[in-house]
Amino acid sequence: MARPFTSLMRLKKDRLSLSDNSGKPMAENSEHTSQPNNPLHGIRLDHILQHLVEFYGWQELGERITIKCFTHNPSINSSLKFLRQTPWARERVEGLYLKSLRDAKKE
């Protein structure tokens, strides 16, 4: 049977192996929680929607993504409310945003 003190030392050693050089566990270190491969990280949904409206306009946006909040009396606020509650629509908007960024780089 292992002594309690030895088990405690093993637990502390395991915890230190999960940390980086700063001594903080990796989950607490903000550098390791960033998402370098996610192009949408840090970009708010209202910024994405505003960019799409400026890039395409409401009419073309409604043609590209057939959502009622884009085609009938569109507004930023009503669209944001709908997109925050509807994951499939948000994914389409985010995909179109990434496409618009690629198209803007080509020009």
One Martini backbone bead per residue (centre of mass of N, CA, C, O) as a GRO file, in nm:
protein
  107
    1MET     BB    1   0.095   0.037   0.024
    2ALA     BB    2   0.068   0.359  -0.023
    3ARG     BB    3   0.164   0.645   0.078
    4PRO     BB    4   0.023   0.951   0.102
    5PHE     BB    5   0.277   1.122   0.041
    6THR     BB    6   0.355   0.979  -0.223
    7SER     BB    7   0.092   1.038  -0.376
    8LEU     BB    8   0.118   1.347  -0.360
    9MET     BB    9   0.386   1.371  -0.515
   10ARG     BB   10   0.285   1.243  -0.777
   11LEU     BB   11   0.065   1.454  -0.833
   12LYS     BB   12   0.255   1.700  -0.852
   13LYS     BB   13   0.426   1.590  -1.084
   14ASP     BB   14   0.196   1.566  -1.290
   15ARG     BB   15   0.118   1.868  -1.285
   16LEU     BB   16   0.397   1.977  -1.385
   17SER     BB   17   0.388   1.825  -1.664
   18LEU     BB   18   0.126   2.019  -1.749
   19SER     BB   19   0.336   2.239  -1.777
   20ASP     BB   20   0.519   2.500  -1.834
   21ASN     BB   21   0.779   2.720  -1.771
   22SER     BB   22   0.591   2.908  -1.578
   23GLY     BB   23   0.417   2.686  -1.384
   24LYS     BB   24   0.163   2.678  -1.532
   25PRO     BB   25  -0.098   2.553  -1.635
   26MET     BB   26  -0.207   2.529  -1.957
   27ALA     BB   27  -0.508   2.620  -1.908
   28GLU     BB   28  -0.408   2.908  -1.781
   29ASN     BB   29  -0.260   2.964  -2.040
   30SER     BB   30  -0.323   3.180  -2.306
   31GLU     BB   31  -0.131   3.073  -2.531
   32HIS     BB   32  -0.271   2.773  -2.541
   33THR     BB   33  -0.581   2.889  -2.615
   34SER     BB   34  -0.527   2.955  -2.882
   35GLN     BB   35  -0.623   2.983  -3.251
   36PRO     BB   36  -0.420   2.971  -3.522
   37ASN     BB   37  -0.621   2.789  -3.732
   38ASN     BB   38  -0.851   3.012  -3.679
   39PRO     BB   39  -0.988   3.268  -3.871
   40LEU     BB   40  -1.238   3.340  -3.654
   41HIS     BB   41  -1.070   3.420  -3.427
   42GLY     BB   42  -1.192   3.719  -3.274
   43ILE     BB   43  -1.451   3.737  -3.453
   44ARG     BB   44  -1.733   3.896  -3.477
   45LEU     BB   45  -2.050   3.866  -3.594
   46ASP     BB   46  -2.101   4.169  -3.659
   47HIS     BB   47  -1.852   4.198  -3.841
   48ILE     BB   48  -1.925   3.986  -4.049
   49LEU     BB   49  -2.197   4.107  -4.137
   50GLN     BB   50  -2.095   4.387  -4.219
   51HIS     BB   51  -1.904   4.288  -4.439
   52LEU     BB   52  -2.118   4.146  -4.617
   53VAL     BB   53  -2.291   4.395  -4.672
   54GLU     BB   54  -2.061   4.559  -4.807
   55PHE     BB   55  -1.977   4.342  -5.025
   56TYR     BB   56  -2.288   4.251  -5.129
   57GLY     BB   57  -2.543   4.301  -4.992
   58TRP     BB   58  -2.862   4.212  -4.924
   59GLN     BB   59  -2.953   4.083  -5.189
   60GLU     BB   60  -2.709   3.890  -5.240
   61LEU     BB   61  -2.713   3.760  -4.962
   62GLY     BB   62  -3.004   3.636  -5.005
   63GLU     BB   63  -2.912   3.461  -5.252
   64ARG     BB   64  -2.677   3.297  -5.119
   65ILE     BB   65  -2.857   3.314  -4.843
   66THR     BB   66  -3.159   3.165  -4.762
   67ILE     BB   67  -3.283   3.411  -4.551
   68LYS     BB   68  -3.528   3.598  -4.421
   69CYS     BB   69  -3.339   3.820  -4.277
   70PHE     BB   70  -3.222   3.897  -4.581
   71THR     BB   71  -3.509   3.942  -4.757
   72HIS     BB   72  -3.697   4.056  -4.509
   73ASN     BB   73  -3.634   4.324  -4.367
   74PRO     BB   74  -3.332   4.396  -4.322
   75SER     BB   75  -3.104   4.356  -4.036
   76ILE     BB   76  -2.865   4.334  -3.811
   77ASN     BB   77  -3.022   4.259  -3.551
   78SER     BB   78  -3.204   4.030  -3.665
   79SER     BB   79  -2.971   3.860  -3.776
   80LEU     BB   80  -2.815   3.815  -3.512
   81LYS     BB   81  -3.039   3.672  -3.360
   82PHE     BB   82  -3.068   3.435  -3.556
   83LEU     BB   83  -2.764   3.337  -3.571
   84ARG     BB   84  -2.737   3.274  -3.259
   85GLN     BB   85  -2.985   3.043  -3.282
   86THR     BB   86  -2.851   2.931  -3.572
   87PRO     BB   87  -2.603   2.725  -3.664
   88TRP     BB   88  -2.637   2.675  -3.975
   89ALA     BB   89  -2.639   2.978  -4.053
   90ARG     BB   90  -2.370   3.060  -3.930
   91GLU     BB   91  -2.194   2.873  -4.103
   92ARG     BB   92  -2.264   3.006  -4.373
   93VAL     BB   93  -2.167   3.290  -4.304
   94GLU     BB   94  -1.874   3.213  -4.236
   95GLY     BB   95  -1.811   3.091  -4.514
   96LEU     BB   96  -1.867   3.351  -4.678
   97TYR     BB   97  -1.656   3.522  -4.538
   98LEU     BB   98  -1.409   3.356  -4.626
   99LYS     BB   99  -1.465   3.388  -4.929
  100SER     BB  100  -1.448   3.699  -4.936
  101LEU     BB  101  -1.151   3.712  -4.851
  102ARG     BB  102  -1.037   3.551  -5.091
  103ASP     BB  103  -1.155   3.739  -5.313
  104ALA     BB  104  -1.011   4.001  -5.216
  105LYS     BB  105  -0.717   3.892  -5.265
  106LYS     BB  106  -0.743   3.852  -5.578
  107GLU     BB  107  -0.797   4.173  -5.645
   0.00000   0.00000   0.00000
